[in-house]
Amino acid sequence: MELLIVLDRSDTQFLQVQLYDELRRMILSGTPKPGQKLPSSRQVSEQLSIARNTVVLA
């Protein structure tokens, strides 16, 4: 599963907060279906070109 998330690096909000907000929005809208697994933190960090720790904190 590929996440369609765009992070704004010029925003004053931390990347982990942006990622958290986007993941929350997706989950509340039903974008991963119930029971569907999210990609691993390693996959998300590679896809978004951010540190894995940032993904884990989100």
N, CA, C and O atoms as a GROMACS GRO file, in nm:
protein
  232
    1MET      N    1   0.085  -0.118   0.000
    1MET     CA    2   0.000   0.000   0.000
    1MET      C    3   0.089   0.124   0.000
    1MET      O    4   0.176   0.139   0.085
    2GLU      N    5   0.066   0.209  -0.095
    2GLU     CA    6   0.141   0.334  -0.102
    2GLU      C    7   0.056   0.446  -0.045
    2GLU      O    8  -0.061   0.461  -0.082
    3LEU      N    9   0.113   0.523   0.044
    3LEU     CA   10   0.041   0.635   0.104
    3LEU      C   11   0.053   0.757   0.014
    3LEU      O   12   0.161   0.790  -0.034
    4LEU      N   13  -0.058   0.822  -0.009
    4LEU     CA   14  -0.058   0.943  -0.090
    4LEU      C   15  -0.054   1.063   0.003
    4LEU      O   16  -0.155   1.131   0.025
    5ILE      N   17   0.063   1.087   0.057
    5ILE     CA   18   0.083   1.195   0.154
    5ILE      C   19   0.191   1.287   0.101
    5ILE      O   20   0.295   1.242   0.052
    6VAL      N   21   0.166   1.416   0.112
    6VAL     CA   22   0.266   1.516   0.075
    6VAL      C   23   0.295   1.599   0.198
    6VAL      O   24   0.204   1.655   0.260
    7LEU      N   25   0.422   1.606   0.235
    7LEU     CA   26   0.463   1.686   0.350
    7LEU      C   27   0.524   1.817   0.300
    7LEU      O   28   0.598   1.819   0.202
    8ASP      N   29   0.492   1.925   0.369
    8ASP     CA   30   0.542   2.057   0.331
    8ASP      C   31   0.661   2.091   0.419
    8ASP      O   32   0.645   2.128   0.535
    9ARG      N   33   0.780   2.079   0.363
    9ARG     CA   34   0.901   2.103   0.441
    9ARG      C   35   0.921   2.251   0.474
    9ARG      O   36   1.000   2.283   0.563
   10SER      N   37   0.852   2.340   0.406
   10SER     CA   38   0.865   2.483   0.437
   10SER      C   39   0.766   2.527   0.545
   10SER      O   40   0.771   2.641   0.590
   11ASP      N   41   0.676   2.439   0.585
   11ASP     CA   42   0.578   2.468   0.690
   11ASP      C   43   0.649   2.474   0.825
   11ASP      O   44   0.749   2.406   0.846
   12THR      N   45   0.597   2.555   0.916
   12THR     CA   46   0.656   2.565   1.049
   12THR      C   47   0.617   2.447   1.137
   12THR      O   48   0.677   2.425   1.243
   13GLN      N   49   0.518   2.371   1.095
   13GLN     CA   50   0.474   2.253   1.170
   13GLN      C   51   0.573   2.138   1.146
   13GLN      O   52   0.616   2.116   1.033
   14PHE      N   53   0.608   2.066   1.253
   14PHE     CA   54   0.702   1.955   1.241
   14PHE      C   55   0.650   1.850   1.144
   14PHE      O   56   0.529   1.833   1.128
   15LEU      N   57   0.742   1.780   1.078
   15LEU     CA   58   0.704   1.676   0.982
   15LEU      C   59   0.625   1.565   1.050
   15LEU      O   60   0.531   1.513   0.992
   16GLN      N   61   0.662   1.528   1.173
   16GLN     CA   62   0.590   1.421   1.241
   16GLN      C   63   0.446   1.461   1.270
   16GLN      O   64   0.357   1.376   1.268
   17VAL      N   65   0.421   1.589   1.297
   17VAL     CA   66   0.285   1.636   1.321
   17VAL      C   67   0.207   1.636   1.190
   17VAL      O   68   0.090   1.596   1.187
   18GLN      N   69   0.270   1.679   1.081
   18GLN     CA   70   0.205   1.676   0.950
   18GLN      C   71   0.168   1.533   0.912
   18GLN      O   72   0.057   1.507   0.865
   19LEU      N   73   0.261   1.440   0.934
   19LEU     CA   74   0.236   1.300   0.902
   19LEU      C   75   0.124   1.244   0.989
   19LEU      O   76   0.035   1.175   0.938
   20TYR      N   77   0.127   1.272   1.117
   20TYR     CA   78   0.022   1.227   1.208
   20TYR      C   79  -0.114   1.278   1.162
   20TYR      O   80  -0.211   1.201   1.155
   21ASP      N   81  -0.122   1.407   1.131
   21ASP     CA   82  -0.248   1.466   1.086
   21ASP      C   83  -0.300   1.400   0.959
   21ASP      O   84  -0.420   1.372   0.948
   22GLU      N   85  -0.211   1.374   0.864
   22GLU     CA   86  -0.251   1.310   0.738
   22GLU      C   87  -0.296   1.166   0.760
   22GLU      O   88  -0.397   1.123   0.703
   23LEU      N   89  -0.221   1.092   0.842
   23LEU     CA   90  -0.260   0.954   0.871
   23LEU      C   91  -0.396   0.950   0.942
   23LEU      O   92  -0.481   0.866   0.911
   24ARG      N   93  -0.416   1.039   1.036
   24ARG     CA   94  -0.543   1.046   1.110
   24ARG      C   95  -0.658   1.077   1.015
   24ARG      O   96  -0.764   1.015   1.021
   25ARG      N   97  -0.636   1.175   0.926
   25ARG     CA   98  -0.739   1.212   0.829
   25ARG      C   99  -0.774   1.093   0.741
   25ARG      O  100  -0.892   1.066   0.715
   26MET      N  101  -0.671   1.022   0.694
   26MET     CA  102  -0.694   0.905   0.608
   26MET      C  103  -0.774   0.796   0.681
   26MET      O  104  -0.868   0.740   0.625
   27ILE      N  105  -0.736   0.768   0.804
   27ILE     CA  106  -0.802   0.664   0.880
   27ILE      C  107  -0.948   0.701   0.907
   27ILE      O  108  -1.037   0.617   0.894
   28LEU      N  109  -0.972   0.826   0.945
   28LEU     CA  110  -1.109   0.870   0.973
   28LEU      C  111  -1.197   0.870   0.848
   28LEU      O  112  -1.318   0.851   0.857
   29SER      N  113  -1.134   0.892   0.732
   29SER     CA  114  -1.212   0.891   0.608
   29SER      C  115  -1.230   0.750   0.553
   29SER      O  116  -1.299   0.731   0.453
   30GLY      N  117  -1.166   0.651   0.619
   30GLY     CA  118  -1.182   0.512   0.576
   30GLY      C  119  -1.089   0.472   0.464
   30GLY      O  120  -1.114   0.374   0.394
   31THR      N  121  -0.981   0.548   0.446
   31THR     CA  122  -0.891   0.514   0.336
   31THR      C  123  -0.807   0.391   0.362
   31THR      O  124  -0.791   0.319   0.263
   32PRO      N  125  -0.752   0.355   0.470
   32PRO     CA  126  -0.732   0.211   0.463
   32PRO      C  127  -0.860   0.145   0.514
   32PRO      O  128  -0.919   0.188   0.612
   33LYS      N  129  -0.901   0.044   0.446
   33LYS     CA  130  -1.021  -0.030   0.485
   33LYS      C  131  -0.995  -0.100   0.618
   33LYS      O  132  -0.881  -0.133   0.648
   34PRO      N  133  -1.099  -0.123   0.698
   34PRO     CA  134  -1.080  -0.195   0.824
   34PRO      C  135  -1.010  -0.329   0.800
   34PRO      O  136  -1.048  -0.407   0.712
   35GLY      N  137  -0.906  -0.353   0.879
   35GLY     CA  138  -0.829  -0.476   0.866
   35GLY      C  139  -0.712  -0.465   0.770
   35GLY      O  140  -0.623  -0.551   0.772
   36GLN      N  141  -0.709  -0.362   0.688
   36GLN     CA  142  -0.598  -0.343   0.594
   36GLN      C  143  -0.477  -0.288   0.669
   36GLN      O  144  -0.491  -0.195   0.749
   37LYS      N  145  -0.362  -0.344   0.643
   37LYS     CA  146  -0.241  -0.302   0.713
   37LYS      C  147  -0.181  -0.177   0.649
   37LYS      O  148  -0.186  -0.158   0.527
   38LEU      N  149  -0.125  -0.092   0.734
   38LEU     CA  150  -0.049   0.022   0.686
   38LEU      C  151   0.090  -0.025   0.648
   38LEU      O  152   0.136  -0.127   0.699
   39PRO      N  153   0.159   0.047   0.560
   39PRO     CA  154   0.296   0.008   0.526
   39PRO      C  155   0.386   0.023   0.649
   39PRO      O  156   0.354   0.096   0.743
   40SER      N  157   0.498  -0.046   0.646
   40SER     CA  158   0.592  -0.040   0.758
   40SER      C  159   0.653   0.100   0.770
   40SER      O  160   0.651   0.178   0.675
   41SER      N  161   0.706   0.128   0.887
   41SER     CA  162   0.769   0.258   0.909
   41SER      C  163   0.889   0.277   0.815
   41SER      O  164   0.917   0.389   0.772
   42ARG      N  165   0.957   0.169   0.783
   42ARG     CA  166   1.070   0.179   0.689
   42ARG      C  167   1.022   0.218   0.548
   42ARG      O  168   1.083   0.301   0.482
   43GLN      N  169   0.913   0.157   0.506
   43GLN     CA  170   0.859   0.188   0.373
   43GLN      C  171   0.812   0.333   0.367
   43GLN      O  172   0.838   0.403   0.269
   44VAL      N  173   0.742   0.378   0.472
   44VAL     CA  174   0.692   0.516   0.474
   44VAL      C  175   0.809   0.614   0.475
   44VAL      O  176   0.805   0.715   0.404
   45SER      N  177   0.912   0.586   0.555
   45SER     CA  178   1.026   0.678   0.560
   45SER      C  179   1.097   0.687   0.425
   45SER      O  180   1.140   0.795   0.385
   46GLU      N  181   1.108   0.575   0.356
   46GLU     CA  182   1.170   0.577   0.223
   46GLU      C  183   1.082   0.650   0.123
   46GLU      O  184   1.132   0.729   0.042
   47GLN      N  185   0.952   0.624   0.127
   47GLN     CA  186   0.859   0.686   0.033
   47GLN      C  187   0.856   0.837   0.049
   47GLN      O  188   0.851   0.910  -0.050
   48LEU      N  189   0.859   0.886   0.173
   48LEU     CA  190   0.849   1.029   0.198
   48LEU      C  191   0.985   1.098   0.213
   48LEU      O  192   0.991   1.219   0.229
   49SER      N  193   1.092   1.020   0.207
   49SER     CA  194   1.229   1.071   0.223
   49SER      C  195   1.244   1.146   0.355
   49SER      O  196   1.294   1.258   0.360
   50ILE      N  197   1.200   1.080   0.461
   50ILE     CA  198   1.217   1.135   0.596
   50ILE      C  199   1.277   1.025   0.684
   50ILE      O  200   1.280   0.908   0.646
   51ALA      N  201   1.325   1.064   0.800
   51ALA     CA  202   1.385   0.968   0.892
   51ALA      C  203   1.279   0.873   0.946
   51ALA      O  204   1.164   0.912   0.967
   52ARG      N  205   1.319   0.749   0.967
   52ARG     CA  206   1.227   0.649   1.020
   52ARG      C  207   1.176   0.689   1.157
   52ARG      O  208   1.060   0.665   1.190
   53ASN      N  209   1.262   0.751   1.238
   53ASN     CA  210   1.222   0.796   1.371
   53ASN      C  211   1.106   0.895   1.363
   53ASN      O  212   1.019   0.894   1.450
   54THR      N  213   1.104   0.979   1.261
   54THR     CA  214   0.995   1.074   1.241
   54THR      C  215   0.864   0.999   1.218
   54THR      O  216   0.760   1.037   1.271
   55VAL      N  217   0.870   0.894   1.141
   55VAL     CA  218   0.751   0.812   1.113
   55VAL      C  219   0.704   0.742   1.239
   55VAL      O  220   0.585   0.739   1.269
   56VAL      N  221   0.799   0.685   1.315
   56VAL     CA  222   0.765   0.616   1.438
   56VAL      C  223   0.700   0.711   1.537
   56VAL      O  224   0.602   0.675   1.603
   57LEU      N  225   0.752   0.831   1.549
   57LEU     CA  226   0.695   0.929   1.642
   57LEU      C  227   0.555   0.972   1.600
   57LEU      O  228   0.471   1.001   1.685
   58ALA      N  229   0.530   0.975   1.470
   58ALA     CA  230   0.396   1.013   1.423
   58ALA      C  231   0.297   0.903   1.459
   58ALA      O  232   0.178   0.916   1.428
   0.00000   0.00000   0.00000
